[in-house]
């Protein structure tokens, strides 16, 4: 069965909405990590959990911007020798 033009437009708009939502969550994760929060805490936030499913979250965690944010915070922790093990 072939997709109608209306169905194709609706599917396209739905995909665009998901991409915008994922981008907002990615920006939130990056911002929170740069503010010193642990990645595990950030991804457990209701903001993240209510906007992306586990598959989408996995895809976001593979995003270069998220990886770079985590790497930058790790570099800072090593330079300060502040690993927050006591928390």
N, C-alpha and C positions, 0 to 999 in steps of 0.2 A: 504494500500500500504506500502510495506516494504522499509526501508531506505537502499540505496546502501552503500557499503563500502566507496566510495568517499564522499557521502553526510554525513556519520557519521564522517569521518575525518574532513571534512569542518566544521561541527557543533561543534566538539570538539575544533578545533583551534579557532573558533569564541568565544566560551565560555572562553577559556584561555586568549584571547586578552582582553575581557571585564574584567576578573578578574585582569589582570595586570593594565589596565586603572583605575579600581576602587581603586586598592591598591595605585597607584600613587596619586590619588585625596585624598585618606585618609591620606597619608603621608603629602601632602601639607596642608590639613586642620589642622592636629596636629601641624606641624611646625609653621604655621602662628598664631595659637592660643597661642603657647608657646612664640611667639615673641610679644605677647601683643595685637594682633588684636581681635576685637569682632567676635564671631562666625557668627553673622548675616552678617557682612561685608565679611568674608571669603567665605561663601557659595554663596554670590552674585557676587563673582569674575567671570569674563569671563572664567578664567581657569577652574573653577569648572562647570559653566553652560554649557560650550562647550564640556565637557567630560562625564557627567553623566546626566541622566534624573531624574525626581522628585522621581520616585520609587527607583532608585539606590542611590540617595542622602539620602532618608529616611533610607535605609539599612545601609549606611555608618554612619549616625548619631547615629545609634544604636550600632555601633562597640565599643568595650570596650576601644580601644586605644583613640578614639575621646572623649568618655565620661570621661576617666581619665584625658586627657589633659584639658578639660573644668573644671573639678573638681579641678585640681591643680591650675589653674588660679583663680578660685573663692576663694580658700583657701588663695592664695597670696593677693588678693584684700581685703579680710576680715582682714587679719593680718596687712595690711598697712592702712586699712580703706579708701581705694581709690576705689570708686565704679564708677567713671567716669560718674556721672549723668549729669555733666555740658556739656559734649560733645554732 
